[in-house]
Amino acid sequence: MKPLTENHPLDFSCLTGREVEVLLLLASGEQNRRLARHLGIAERTIRAHTASIVRKLRLKSRFEAAIVAHLYADDIKDLETTQQRSAA
C-alpha cells in the first residue's frame, strides 16, 4: 500500500470485508443513513464499522477515512476483490 505519510503507512488488509465495503462507500460523501440503506444494515452498524476503520487505519475522523477511500480506491478495490476470491 502507498503511505499516507512517511511515518504512517496504510494497511487495508487489517479491515474486514464489510469494513472495506463501508470504506469505499464513505468516499461518496453520503450520510450514514443512506449508506446503511444501501448495504441493508442498521445505521448504528455503519457507525460501528466507521469507528473500527478509523481506529484500525489510525485516522482521526470519518472525514479523513472518506478522503483516504477516495485517494486509495484502486488499492481498496483490489483488496476487496482478493478477499472475495479467498472467501469463495
PyMOL Python script that loads the backbone (N, CA, C, O; Angstrom):
from pymol import cmd

cmd.read_pdbstr("""\
ATOM      1  N   MET A   1       0.832  -1.183   0.000  1.00  0.00           N
ATOM      2  CA  MET A   1       0.000   0.000   0.000  1.00  0.00           C
ATOM      3  C   MET A   1       0.876   1.247   0.000  1.00  0.00           C
ATOM      4  O   MET A   1       2.016   1.228   0.465  1.00  0.00           O
ATOM      5  N   LYS A   2       0.332   2.303  -0.519  1.00  0.00           N
ATOM      6  CA  LYS A   2       1.035   3.573  -0.520  1.00  0.00           C
ATOM      7  C   LYS A   2       0.909   4.209   0.863  1.00  0.00           C
ATOM      8  O   LYS A   2      -0.123   4.062   1.517  1.00  0.00           O
ATOM      9  N   PRO A   3       1.935   4.907   1.310  1.00  0.00           N
ATOM     10  CA  PRO A   3       1.845   5.541   2.631  1.00  0.00           C
ATOM     11  C   PRO A   3       1.010   6.810   2.600  1.00  0.00           C
ATOM     12  O   PRO A   3       1.024   7.553   1.619  1.00  0.00           O
ATOM     13  N   LEU A   4       0.290   7.048   3.671  1.00  0.00           N
ATOM     14  CA  LEU A   4      -0.417   8.312   3.839  1.00  0.00           C
ATOM     15  C   LEU A   4       0.627   9.389   4.119  1.00  0.00           C
ATOM     16  O   LEU A   4       0.600  10.476   3.542  1.00  0.00           O
ATOM     17  N   THR A   5       1.533   9.057   5.007  1.00  0.00           N
ATOM     18  CA  THR A   5       2.721   9.870   5.251  1.00  0.00           C
ATOM     19  C   THR A   5       3.867   8.895   5.398  1.00  0.00           C
ATOM     20  O   THR A   5       3.652   7.684   5.455  1.00  0.00           O
ATOM     21  N   GLU A   6       5.046   9.391   5.456  1.00  0.00           N
ATOM     22  CA  GLU A   6       6.202   8.506   5.585  1.00  0.00           C
ATOM     23  C   GLU A   6       6.161   7.689   6.876  1.00  0.00           C
ATOM     24  O   GLU A   6       6.624   6.549   6.901  1.00  0.00           O
ATOM     25  N   ASN A   7       5.615   8.257   7.938  1.00  0.00           N
ATOM     26  CA  ASN A   7       5.579   7.581   9.232  1.00  0.00           C
ATOM     27  C   ASN A   7       4.284   6.824   9.487  1.00  0.00           C
ATOM     28  O   ASN A   7       4.121   6.215  10.544  1.00  0.00           O
ATOM     29  N   HIS A   8       3.371   6.855   8.541  1.00  0.00           N
ATOM     30  CA  HIS A   8       2.047   6.272   8.778  1.00  0.00           C
ATOM     31  C   HIS A   8       1.577   5.515   7.530  1.00  0.00           C
ATOM     32  O   HIS A   8       0.723   6.009   6.793  1.00  0.00           O
ATOM     33  N   PRO A   9       2.124   4.330   7.291  1.00  0.00           N
ATOM     34  CA  PRO A   9       1.653   3.567   6.125  1.00  0.00           C
ATOM     35  C   PRO A   9       0.239   3.034   6.363  1.00  0.00           C
ATOM     36  O   PRO A   9      -0.133   2.712   7.491  1.00  0.00           O
ATOM     37  N   LEU A  10      -0.515   2.948   5.316  1.00  0.00           N
ATOM     38  CA  LEU A  10      -1.873   2.417   5.411  1.00  0.00           C
ATOM     39  C   LEU A  10      -1.860   0.939   5.069  1.00  0.00           C
ATOM     40  O   LEU A  10      -1.322   0.536   4.037  1.00  0.00           O
ATOM     41  N   ASP A  11      -2.456   0.132   5.938  1.00  0.00           N
ATOM     42  CA  ASP A  11      -2.548  -1.309   5.712  1.00  0.00           C
ATOM     43  C   ASP A  11      -4.020  -1.687   5.697  1.00  0.00           C
ATOM     44  O   ASP A  11      -4.622  -1.942   6.740  1.00  0.00           O
ATOM     45  N   PHE A  12      -4.590  -1.719   4.499  1.00  0.00           N
ATOM     46  CA  PHE A  12      -6.010  -2.014   4.361  1.00  0.00           C
ATOM     47  C   PHE A  12      -6.320  -3.484   4.635  1.00  0.00           C
ATOM     48  O   PHE A  12      -7.484  -3.840   4.821  1.00  0.00           O
ATOM     49  N   SER A  13      -5.309  -4.334   4.663  1.00  0.00           N
ATOM     50  CA  SER A  13      -5.549  -5.760   4.883  1.00  0.00           C
ATOM     51  C   SER A  13      -6.054  -6.061   6.295  1.00  0.00           C
ATOM     52  O   SER A  13      -6.543  -7.162   6.549  1.00  0.00           O
ATOM     53  N   CYS A  14      -5.945  -5.104   7.212  1.00  0.00           N
ATOM     54  CA  CYS A  14      -6.444  -5.308   8.574  1.00  0.00           C
ATOM     55  C   CYS A  14      -7.965  -5.157   8.649  1.00  0.00           C
ATOM     56  O   CYS A  14      -8.567  -5.455   9.681  1.00  0.00           O
ATOM     57  N   LEU A  15      -8.586  -4.696   7.563  1.00  0.00           N
ATOM     58  CA  LEU A  15     -10.026  -4.470   7.554  1.00  0.00           C
ATOM     59  C   LEU A  15     -10.782  -5.732   7.152  1.00  0.00           C
ATOM     60  O   LEU A  15     -10.302  -6.535   6.352  1.00  0.00           O
ATOM     61  N   THR A  16     -11.974  -5.889   7.724  1.00  0.00           N
ATOM     62  CA  THR A  16     -12.841  -6.992   7.323  1.00  0.00           C
ATOM     63  C   THR A  16     -13.466  -6.663   5.969  1.00  0.00           C
ATOM     64  O   THR A  16     -13.381  -5.527   5.503  1.00  0.00           O
ATOM     65  N   GLY A  17     -14.082  -7.637   5.352  1.00  0.00           N
ATOM     66  CA  GLY A  17     -14.742  -7.417   4.076  1.00  0.00           C
ATOM     67  C   GLY A  17     -15.807  -6.341   4.152  1.00  0.00           C
ATOM     68  O   GLY A  17     -15.906  -5.500   3.257  1.00  0.00           O
ATOM     69  N   ARG A  18     -16.605  -6.357   5.211  1.00  0.00           N
ATOM     70  CA  ARG A  18     -17.671  -5.360   5.360  1.00  0.00           C
ATOM     71  C   ARG A  18     -17.081  -3.968   5.605  1.00  0.00           C
ATOM     72  O   ARG A  18     -17.611  -2.972   5.112  1.00  0.00           O
ATOM     73  N   GLU A  19     -15.990  -3.900   6.363  1.00  0.00           N
ATOM     74  CA  GLU A  19     -15.335  -2.618   6.591  1.00  0.00           C
ATOM     75  C   GLU A  19     -14.798  -2.046   5.283  1.00  0.00           C
ATOM     76  O   GLU A  19     -14.849  -0.837   5.062  1.00  0.00           O
ATOM     77  N   VAL A  20     -14.287  -2.910   4.424  1.00  0.00           N
ATOM     78  CA  VAL A  20     -13.812  -2.469   3.113  1.00  0.00           C
ATOM     79  C   VAL A  20     -14.977  -1.896   2.314  1.00  0.00           C
ATOM     80  O   VAL A  20     -14.836  -0.850   1.679  1.00  0.00           O
ATOM     81  N   GLU A  21     -16.125  -2.570   2.339  1.00  0.00           N
ATOM     82  CA  GLU A  21     -17.315  -2.065   1.639  1.00  0.00           C
ATOM     83  C   GLU A  21     -17.708  -0.687   2.161  1.00  0.00           C
ATOM     84  O   GLU A  21     -17.972   0.233   1.388  1.00  0.00           O
ATOM     85  N   VAL A  22     -17.743  -0.563   3.478  1.00  0.00           N
ATOM     86  CA  VAL A  22     -18.124   0.705   4.097  1.00  0.00           C
ATOM     87  C   VAL A  22     -17.104   1.783   3.745  1.00  0.00           C
ATOM     88  O   VAL A  22     -17.480   2.907   3.413  1.00  0.00           O
ATOM     89  N   LEU A  23     -15.824   1.452   3.814  1.00  0.00           N
ATOM     90  CA  LEU A  23     -14.786   2.430   3.488  1.00  0.00           C
ATOM     91  C   LEU A  23     -14.952   2.950   2.067  1.00  0.00           C
ATOM     92  O   LEU A  23     -14.862   4.156   1.835  1.00  0.00           O
ATOM     93  N   LEU A  24     -15.188   2.069   1.131  1.00  0.00           N
ATOM     94  CA  LEU A  24     -15.382   2.502  -0.255  1.00  0.00           C
ATOM     95  C   LEU A  24     -16.603   3.410  -0.395  1.00  0.00           C
ATOM     96  O   LEU A  24     -16.585   4.369  -1.166  1.00  0.00           O
ATOM     97  N   LEU A  25     -17.662   3.102   0.354  1.00  0.00           N
ATOM     98  CA  LEU A  25     -18.867   3.933   0.287  1.00  0.00           C
ATOM     99  C   LEU A  25     -18.681   5.289   0.969  1.00  0.00           C
ATOM    100  O   LEU A  25     -19.343   6.262   0.607  1.00  0.00           O
ATOM    101  N   LEU A  26     -17.786   5.358   1.949  1.00  0.00           N
ATOM    102  CA  LEU A  26     -17.539   6.634   2.617  1.00  0.00           C
ATOM    103  C   LEU A  26     -17.040   7.686   1.635  1.00  0.00           C
ATOM    104  O   LEU A  26     -17.296   8.877   1.813  1.00  0.00           O
ATOM    105  N   ALA A  27     -16.337   7.252   0.610  1.00  0.00           N
ATOM    106  CA  ALA A  27     -15.816   8.193  -0.386  1.00  0.00           C
ATOM    107  C   ALA A  27     -16.924   8.927  -1.119  1.00  0.00           C
ATOM    108  O   ALA A  27     -16.690   9.996  -1.684  1.00  0.00           O
ATOM    109  N   SER A  28     -18.129   8.368  -1.117  1.00  0.00           N
ATOM    110  CA  SER A  28     -19.248   9.012  -1.812  1.00  0.00           C
ATOM    111  C   SER A  28     -19.737  10.252  -1.073  1.00  0.00           C
ATOM    112  O   SER A  28     -20.399  11.106  -1.662  1.00  0.00           O
ATOM    113  N   GLY A  29     -19.415  10.352   0.207  1.00  0.00           N
ATOM    114  CA  GLY A  29     -19.850  11.501   0.994  1.00  0.00           C
ATOM    115  C   GLY A  29     -21.272  11.409   1.502  1.00  0.00           C
ATOM    116  O   GLY A  29     -21.782  12.352   2.106  1.00  0.00           O
ATOM    117  N   GLU A  30     -21.915  10.279   1.261  1.00  0.00           N
ATOM    118  CA  GLU A  30     -23.302  10.096   1.712  1.00  0.00           C
ATOM    119  C   GLU A  30     -23.371   9.994   3.237  1.00  0.00           C
ATOM    120  O   GLU A  30     -22.394   9.642   3.898  1.00  0.00           O
ATOM    121  N   GLN A  31     -24.525  10.303   3.765  1.00  0.00           N
ATOM    122  CA  GLN A  31     -24.766  10.181   5.198  1.00  0.00           C
ATOM    123  C   GLN A  31     -24.865   8.707   5.585  1.00  0.00           C
ATOM    124  O   GLN A  31     -25.154   7.845   4.755  1.00  0.00           O
ATOM    125  N   ASN A  32     -24.617   8.443   6.868  1.00  0.00           N
ATOM    126  CA  ASN A  32     -24.675   7.075   7.376  1.00  0.00           C
ATOM    127  C   ASN A  32     -26.011   6.398   7.076  1.00  0.00           C
ATOM    128  O   ASN A  32     -26.047   5.209   6.759  1.00  0.00           O
ATOM    129  N   ARG A  33     -27.086   7.136   7.172  1.00  0.00           N
ATOM    130  CA  ARG A  33     -28.415   6.569   6.937  1.00  0.00           C
ATOM    131  C   ARG A  33     -28.522   6.000   5.522  1.00  0.00           C
ATOM    132  O   ARG A  33     -29.049   4.904   5.327  1.00  0.00           O
ATOM    133  N   ARG A  34     -28.024   6.742   4.546  1.00  0.00           N
ATOM    134  CA  ARG A  34     -28.088   6.275   3.156  1.00  0.00           C
ATOM    135  C   ARG A  34     -27.139   5.104   2.917  1.00  0.00           C
ATOM    136  O   ARG A  34     -27.463   4.185   2.166  1.00  0.00           O
ATOM    137  N   LEU A  35     -25.965   5.135   3.555  1.00  0.00           N
ATOM    138  CA  LEU A  35     -25.029   4.016   3.431  1.00  0.00           C
ATOM    139  C   LEU A  35     -25.656   2.752   4.018  1.00  0.00           C
ATOM    140  O   LEU A  35     -25.547   1.668   3.444  1.00  0.00           O
ATOM    141  N   ALA A  36     -26.305   2.904   5.154  1.00  0.00           N
ATOM    142  CA  ALA A  36     -26.959   1.769   5.808  1.00  0.00           C
ATOM    143  C   ALA A  36     -28.048   1.185   4.915  1.00  0.00           C
ATOM    144  O   ALA A  36     -28.159  -0.033   4.772  1.00  0.00           O
ATOM    145  N   ARG A  37     -28.837   2.048   4.325  1.00  0.00           N
ATOM    146  CA  ARG A  37     -29.885   1.579   3.413  1.00  0.00           C
ATOM    147  C   ARG A  37     -29.290   0.848   2.221  1.00  0.00           C
ATOM    148  O   ARG A  37     -29.803  -0.187   1.796  1.00  0.00           O
ATOM    149  N   HIS A  38     -28.218   1.384   1.692  1.00  0.00           N
ATOM    150  CA  HIS A  38     -27.554   0.770   0.531  1.00  0.00           C
ATOM    151  C   HIS A  38     -27.058  -0.644   0.855  1.00  0.00           C
ATOM    152  O   HIS A  38     -27.162  -1.550   0.029  1.00  0.00           O
ATOM    153  N   LEU A  39     -26.518  -0.822   2.068  1.00  0.00           N
ATOM    154  CA  LEU A  39     -25.983  -2.129   2.457  1.00  0.00           C
ATOM    155  C   LEU A  39     -27.004  -3.021   3.153  1.00  0.00           C
ATOM    156  O   LEU A  39     -26.738  -4.199   3.395  1.00  0.00           O
ATOM    157  N   GLY A  40     -28.165  -2.471   3.475  1.00  0.00           N
ATOM    158  CA  GLY A  40     -29.194  -3.261   4.139  1.00  0.00           C
ATOM    159  C   GLY A  40     -28.856  -3.583   5.589  1.00  0.00           C
ATOM    160  O   GLY A  40     -29.192  -4.654   6.095  1.00  0.00           O
ATOM    161  N   ILE A  41     -28.183  -2.633   6.253  1.00  0.00           N
ATOM    162  CA  ILE A  41     -27.829  -2.817   7.659  1.00  0.00           C
ATOM    163  C   ILE A  41     -28.263  -1.577   8.435  1.00  0.00           C
ATOM    164  O   ILE A  41     -28.675  -0.580   7.842  1.00  0.00           O
ATOM    165  N   ALA A  42     -28.169  -1.641   9.760  1.00  0.00           N
ATOM    166  CA  ALA A  42     -28.580  -0.523  10.604  1.00  0.00           C
ATOM    167  C   ALA A  42     -27.575   0.618  10.540  1.00  0.00           C
ATOM    168  O   ALA A  42     -26.380   0.408  10.336  1.00  0.00           O
ATOM    169  N   GLU A  43     -28.083   1.814  10.716  1.00  0.00           N
ATOM    170  CA  GLU A  43     -27.215   2.996  10.743  1.00  0.00           C
ATOM    171  C   GLU A  43     -26.185   2.878  11.861  1.00  0.00           C
ATOM    172  O   GLU A  43     -25.037   3.294  11.705  1.00  0.00           O
ATOM    173  N   ARG A  44     -26.598   2.316  12.977  1.00  0.00           N
ATOM    174  CA  ARG A  44     -25.684   2.106  14.107  1.00  0.00           C
ATOM    175  C   ARG A  44     -24.521   1.198  13.704  1.00  0.00           C
ATOM    176  O   ARG A  44     -23.393   1.389  14.158  1.00  0.00           O
ATOM    177  N   THR A  45     -24.798   0.216  12.855  1.00  0.00           N
ATOM    178  CA  THR A  45     -23.759  -0.687  12.386  1.00  0.00           C
ATOM    179  C   THR A  45     -22.771   0.048  11.491  1.00  0.00           C
ATOM    180  O   THR A  45     -21.571  -0.220  11.546  1.00  0.00           O
ATOM    181  N   ILE A  46     -23.256   0.965  10.675  1.00  0.00           N
ATOM    182  CA  ILE A  46     -22.378   1.792   9.841  1.00  0.00           C
ATOM    183  C   ILE A  46     -21.451   2.603  10.741  1.00  0.00           C
ATOM    184  O   ILE A  46     -20.251   2.698  10.481  1.00  0.00           O
ATOM    185  N   ARG A  47     -22.005   3.182  11.792  1.00  0.00           N
ATOM    186  CA  ARG A  47     -21.180   3.967  12.725  1.00  0.00           C
ATOM    187  C   ARG A  47     -20.124   3.091  13.380  1.00  0.00           C
ATOM    188  O   ARG A  47     -18.983   3.519  13.556  1.00  0.00           O
ATOM    189  N   ALA A  48     -20.494   1.874  13.741  1.00  0.00           N
ATOM    190  CA  ALA A  48     -19.535   0.954  14.366  1.00  0.00           C
ATOM    191  C   ALA A  48     -18.421   0.576  13.389  1.00  0.00           C
ATOM    192  O   ALA A  48     -17.247   0.553  13.757  1.00  0.00           O
ATOM    193  N   HIS A  49     -18.795   0.280  12.142  1.00  0.00           N
ATOM    194  CA  HIS A  49     -17.787  -0.051  11.130  1.00  0.00           C
ATOM    195  C   HIS A  49     -16.870   1.140  10.873  1.00  0.00           C
ATOM    196  O   HIS A  49     -15.656   0.986  10.741  1.00  0.00           O
ATOM    197  N   THR A  50     -17.459   2.316  10.805  1.00  0.00           N
ATOM    198  CA  THR A  50     -16.665   3.522  10.555  1.00  0.00           C
ATOM    199  C   THR A  50     -15.679   3.762  11.694  1.00  0.00           C
ATOM    200  O   THR A  50     -14.516   4.083  11.450  1.00  0.00           O
ATOM    201  N   ALA A  51     -16.133   3.611  12.920  1.00  0.00           N
ATOM    202  CA  ALA A  51     -15.248   3.780  14.073  1.00  0.00           C
ATOM    203  C   ALA A  51     -14.112   2.760  14.031  1.00  0.00           C
ATOM    204  O   ALA A  51     -12.966   3.088  14.340  1.00  0.00           O
ATOM    205  N   SER A  52     -14.427   1.543  13.652  1.00  0.00           N
ATOM    206  CA  SER A  52     -13.419   0.492  13.553  1.00  0.00           C
ATOM    207  C   SER A  52     -12.403   0.807  12.455  1.00  0.00           C
ATOM    208  O   SER A  52     -11.203   0.603  12.640  1.00  0.00           O
ATOM    209  N   ILE A  53     -12.881   1.300  11.322  1.00  0.00           N
ATOM    210  CA  ILE A  53     -11.996   1.676  10.213  1.00  0.00           C
ATOM    211  C   ILE A  53     -11.043   2.781  10.654  1.00  0.00           C
ATOM    212  O   ILE A  53      -9.836   2.703  10.422  1.00  0.00           O
ATOM    213  N   VAL A  54     -11.590   3.799  11.286  1.00  0.00           N
ATOM    214  CA  VAL A  54     -10.773   4.934  11.748  1.00  0.00           C
ATOM    215  C   VAL A  54      -9.710   4.441  12.731  1.00  0.00           C
ATOM    216  O   VAL A  54      -8.554   4.857  12.658  1.00  0.00           O
ATOM    217  N   ARG A  55     -10.100   3.561  13.643  1.00  0.00           N
ATOM    218  CA  ARG A  55      -9.155   3.045  14.633  1.00  0.00           C
ATOM    219  C   ARG A  55      -8.083   2.183  13.979  1.00  0.00           C
ATOM    220  O   ARG A  55      -6.894   2.377  14.230  1.00  0.00           O
ATOM    221  N   LYS A  56      -8.491   1.234  13.144  1.00  0.00           N
ATOM    222  CA  LYS A  56      -7.552   0.304  12.531  1.00  0.00           C
ATOM    223  C   LYS A  56      -6.553   0.993  11.605  1.00  0.00           C
ATOM    224  O   LYS A  56      -5.387   0.603  11.541  1.00  0.00           O
ATOM    225  N   LEU A  57      -7.014   2.017  10.889  1.00  0.00           N
ATOM    226  CA  LEU A  57      -6.127   2.722   9.968  1.00  0.00           C
ATOM    227  C   LEU A  57      -5.412   3.896  10.638  1.00  0.00           C
ATOM    228  O   LEU A  57      -4.649   4.624  10.002  1.00  0.00           O
ATOM    229  N   ARG A  58      -5.677   4.063  11.935  1.00  0.00           N
ATOM    230  CA  ARG A  58      -5.081   5.136  12.732  1.00  0.00           C
ATOM    231  C   ARG A  58      -5.338   6.508  12.109  1.00  0.00           C
ATOM    232  O   ARG A  58      -4.429   7.323  11.948  1.00  0.00           O
ATOM    233  N   LEU A  59      -6.601   6.732  11.766  1.00  0.00           N
ATOM    234  CA  LEU A  59      -7.024   8.004  11.210  1.00  0.00           C
ATOM    235  C   LEU A  59      -7.646   8.841  12.318  1.00  0.00           C
ATOM    236  O   LEU A  59      -7.804   8.374  13.446  1.00  0.00           O
ATOM    237  N   LYS A  60      -7.994  10.067  11.994  1.00  0.00           N
ATOM    238  CA  LYS A  60      -8.533  10.965  13.010  1.00  0.00           C
ATOM    239  C   LYS A  60     -10.044  11.116  12.966  1.00  0.00           C
ATOM    240  O   LYS A  60     -10.662  11.485  13.965  1.00  0.00           O
ATOM    241  N   SER A  61     -10.650  10.828  11.801  1.00  0.00           N
ATOM    242  CA  SER A  61     -12.084  11.080  11.681  1.00  0.00           C
ATOM    243  C   SER A  61     -12.683  10.327  10.501  1.00  0.00           C
ATOM    244  O   SER A  61     -11.973   9.758   9.672  1.00  0.00           O
ATOM    245  N   ARG A  62     -14.005  10.340  10.453  1.00  0.00           N
ATOM    246  CA  ARG A  62     -14.744   9.764   9.324  1.00  0.00           C
ATOM    247  C   ARG A  62     -14.387  10.512   8.048  1.00  0.00           C
ATOM    248  O   ARG A  62     -14.257   9.918   6.978  1.00  0.00           O
ATOM    249  N   PHE A  63     -14.232  11.816   8.178  1.00  0.00           N
ATOM    250  CA  PHE A  63     -13.878  12.646   7.034  1.00  0.00           C
ATOM    251  C   PHE A  63     -12.528  12.216   6.453  1.00  0.00           C
ATOM    252  O   PHE A  63     -12.383  12.083   5.238  1.00  0.00           O
ATOM    253  N   GLU A  64     -11.556  12.004   7.318  1.00  0.00           N
ATOM    254  CA  GLU A  64     -10.248  11.550   6.858  1.00  0.00           C
ATOM    255  C   GLU A  64     -10.356  10.170   6.207  1.00  0.00           C
ATOM    256  O   GLU A  64      -9.677   9.900   5.217  1.00  0.00           O
ATOM    257  N   ALA A  65     -11.199   9.301   6.751  1.00  0.00           N
ATOM    258  CA  ALA A  65     -11.417   7.979   6.157  1.00  0.00           C
ATOM    259  C   ALA A  65     -12.011   8.114   4.759  1.00  0.00           C
ATOM    260  O   ALA A  65     -11.638   7.371   3.851  1.00  0.00           O
ATOM    261  N   ALA A  66     -12.925   9.051   4.584  1.00  0.00           N
ATOM    262  CA  ALA A  66     -13.529   9.277   3.267  1.00  0.00           C
ATOM    263  C   ALA A  66     -12.482   9.766   2.267  1.00  0.00           C
ATOM    264  O   ALA A  66     -12.490   9.352   1.107  1.00  0.00           O
ATOM    265  N   ILE A  67     -11.597  10.629   2.703  1.00  0.00           N
ATOM    266  CA  ILE A  67     -10.529  11.116   1.823  1.00  0.00           C
ATOM    267  C   ILE A  67      -9.592   9.979   1.450  1.00  0.00           C
ATOM    268  O   ILE A  67      -9.221   9.833   0.285  1.00  0.00           O
ATOM    269  N   VAL A  68      -9.208   9.174   2.435  1.00  0.00           N
ATOM    270  CA  VAL A  68      -8.343   8.014   2.174  1.00  0.00           C
ATOM    271  C   VAL A  68      -9.030   7.074   1.189  1.00  0.00           C
ATOM    272  O   VAL A  68      -8.394   6.571   0.262  1.00  0.00           O
ATOM    273  N   ALA A  69     -10.318   6.838   1.386  1.00  0.00           N
ATOM    274  CA  ALA A  69     -11.059   5.952   0.487  1.00  0.00           C
ATOM    275  C   ALA A  69     -11.041   6.487  -0.936  1.00  0.00           C
ATOM    276  O   ALA A  69     -10.906   5.724  -1.893  1.00  0.00           O
ATOM    277  N   HIS A  70     -11.176   7.773  -1.070  1.00  0.00           N
ATOM    278  CA  HIS A  70     -11.157   8.384  -2.406  1.00  0.00           C
ATOM    279  C   HIS A  70      -9.760   8.277  -3.033  1.00  0.00           C
ATOM    280  O   HIS A  70      -9.626   7.914  -4.202  1.00  0.00           O
ATOM    281  N   LEU A  71      -8.731   8.591  -2.254  1.00  0.00           N
ATOM    282  CA  LEU A  71      -7.364   8.591  -2.777  1.00  0.00           C
ATOM    283  C   LEU A  71      -6.847   7.192  -3.107  1.00  0.00           C
ATOM    284  O   LEU A  71      -6.095   7.013  -4.064  1.00  0.00           O
ATOM    285  N   TYR A  72      -7.250   6.208  -2.317  1.00  0.00           N
ATOM    286  CA  TYR A  72      -6.719   4.853  -2.464  1.00  0.00           C
ATOM    287  C   TYR A  72      -7.779   3.861  -2.935  1.00  0.00           C
ATOM    288  O   TYR A  72      -7.680   2.666  -2.656  1.00  0.00           O
ATOM    289  N   ALA A  73      -8.780   4.346  -3.637  1.00  0.00           N
ATOM    290  CA  ALA A  73      -9.891   3.494  -4.065  1.00  0.00           C
ATOM    291  C   ALA A  73      -9.420   2.276  -4.846  1.00  0.00           C
ATOM    292  O   ALA A  73      -9.947   1.181  -4.650  1.00  0.00           O
ATOM    293  N   ASP A  74      -8.444   2.442  -5.722  1.00  0.00           N
ATOM    294  CA  ASP A  74      -7.966   1.306  -6.523  1.00  0.00           C
ATOM    295  C   ASP A  74      -7.338   0.233  -5.639  1.00  0.00           C
ATOM    296  O   ASP A  74      -7.600  -0.955  -5.827  1.00  0.00           O
ATOM    297  N   ASP A  75      -6.510   0.641  -4.677  1.00  0.00           N
ATOM    298  CA  ASP A  75      -5.893  -0.321  -3.756  1.00  0.00           C
ATOM    299  C   ASP A  75      -6.952  -1.045  -2.929  1.00  0.00           C
ATOM    300  O   ASP A  75      -6.862  -2.253  -2.707  1.00  0.00           O
ATOM    301  N   ILE A  76      -7.945  -0.301  -2.481  1.00  0.00           N
ATOM    302  CA  ILE A  76      -9.000  -0.883  -1.648  1.00  0.00           C
ATOM    303  C   ILE A  76      -9.845  -1.854  -2.468  1.00  0.00           C
ATOM    304  O   ILE A  76     -10.206  -2.927  -1.984  1.00  0.00           O
ATOM    305  N   LYS A  77     -10.157  -1.481  -3.704  1.00  0.00           N
ATOM    306  CA  LYS A  77     -10.944  -2.366  -4.572  1.00  0.00           C
ATOM    307  C   LYS A  77     -10.170  -3.645  -4.885  1.00  0.00           C
ATOM    308  O   LYS A  77     -10.758  -4.724  -4.955  1.00  0.00           O
ATOM    309  N   ASP A  78      -8.857  -3.530  -5.072  1.00  0.00           N
ATOM    310  CA  ASP A  78      -8.027  -4.721  -5.286  1.00  0.00           C
ATOM    311  C   ASP A  78      -8.102  -5.649  -4.077  1.00  0.00           C
ATOM    312  O   ASP A  78      -8.213  -6.866  -4.225  1.00  0.00           O
ATOM    313  N   LEU A  79      -8.042  -5.067  -2.884  1.00  0.00           N
ATOM    314  CA  LEU A  79      -8.148  -5.861  -1.662  1.00  0.00           C
ATOM    315  C   LEU A  79      -9.514  -6.516  -1.572  1.00  0.00           C
ATOM    316  O   LEU A  79      -9.615  -7.686  -1.205  1.00  0.00           O
ATOM    317  N   GLU A  80     -10.565  -5.779  -1.902  1.00  0.00           N
ATOM    318  CA  GLU A  80     -11.922  -6.320  -1.851  1.00  0.00           C
ATOM    319  C   GLU A  80     -12.051  -7.518  -2.788  1.00  0.00           C
ATOM    320  O   GLU A  80     -12.644  -8.534  -2.426  1.00  0.00           O
ATOM    321  N   THR A  81     -11.500  -7.399  -3.980  1.00  0.00           N
ATOM    322  CA  THR A  81     -11.534  -8.496  -4.952  1.00  0.00           C
ATOM    323  C   THR A  81     -10.788  -9.702  -4.421  1.00  0.00           C
ATOM    324  O   THR A  81     -11.268 -10.829  -4.545  1.00  0.00           O
ATOM    325  N   THR A  82      -9.631  -9.486  -3.836  1.00  0.00           N
ATOM    326  CA  THR A  82      -8.836 -10.578  -3.263  1.00  0.00           C
ATOM    327  C   THR A  82      -9.593 -11.247  -2.128  1.00  0.00           C
ATOM    328  O   THR A  82      -9.596 -12.474  -2.032  1.00  0.00           O
ATOM    329  N   GLN A  83     -10.237 -10.460  -1.262  1.00  0.00           N
ATOM    330  CA  GLN A  83     -10.998 -11.032  -0.148  1.00  0.00           C
ATOM    331  C   GLN A  83     -12.173 -11.861  -0.663  1.00  0.00           C
ATOM    332  O   GLN A  83     -12.472 -12.922  -0.115  1.00  0.00           O
ATOM    333  N   GLN A  84     -12.829 -11.387  -1.700  1.00  0.00           N
ATOM    334  CA  GLN A  84     -13.965 -12.122  -2.240  1.00  0.00           C
ATOM    335  C   GLN A  84     -13.522 -13.451  -2.858  1.00  0.00           C
ATOM    336  O   GLN A  84     -14.206 -14.465  -2.718  1.00  0.00           O
ATOM    337  N   ARG A  85     -12.393 -13.439  -3.532  1.00  0.00           N
ATOM    338  CA  ARG A  85     -11.871 -14.666  -4.129  1.00  0.00           C
ATOM    339  C   ARG A  85     -11.491 -15.704  -3.069  1.00  0.00           C
ATOM    340  O   ARG A  85     -11.755 -16.896  -3.225  1.00  0.00           O
ATOM    341  N   SER A  86     -10.864 -15.223  -1.987  1.00  0.00           N
ATOM    342  CA  SER A  86     -10.436 -16.159  -0.956  1.00  0.00           C
ATOM    343  C   SER A  86     -11.623 -16.688  -0.144  1.00  0.00           C
ATOM    344  O   SER A  86     -11.537 -17.756   0.463  1.00  0.00           O
ATOM    345  N   ALA A  87     -12.720 -15.944  -0.136  1.00  0.00           N
ATOM    346  CA  ALA A  87     -13.926 -16.399   0.575  1.00  0.00           C
ATOM    347  C   ALA A  87     -14.682 -17.463  -0.223  1.00  0.00           C
ATOM    348  O   ALA A  87     -15.445 -18.244   0.345  1.00  0.00           O
ATOM    349  N   ALA A  88     -14.471 -17.488  -1.528  1.00  0.00           N
ATOM    350  CA  ALA A  88     -15.201 -18.428  -2.391  1.00  0.00           C
ATOM    351  C   ALA A  88     -14.604 -19.815  -2.379  1.00  0.00           C
ATOM    352  O   ALA A  88     -15.110 -20.710  -3.055  1.00  0.00           O
TER     353      ALA A  88
END
""", "prot")
cmd.dss("prot")
cmd.show_as("cartoon", "prot")
cmd.util.cbc("prot")
cmd.orient("prot")
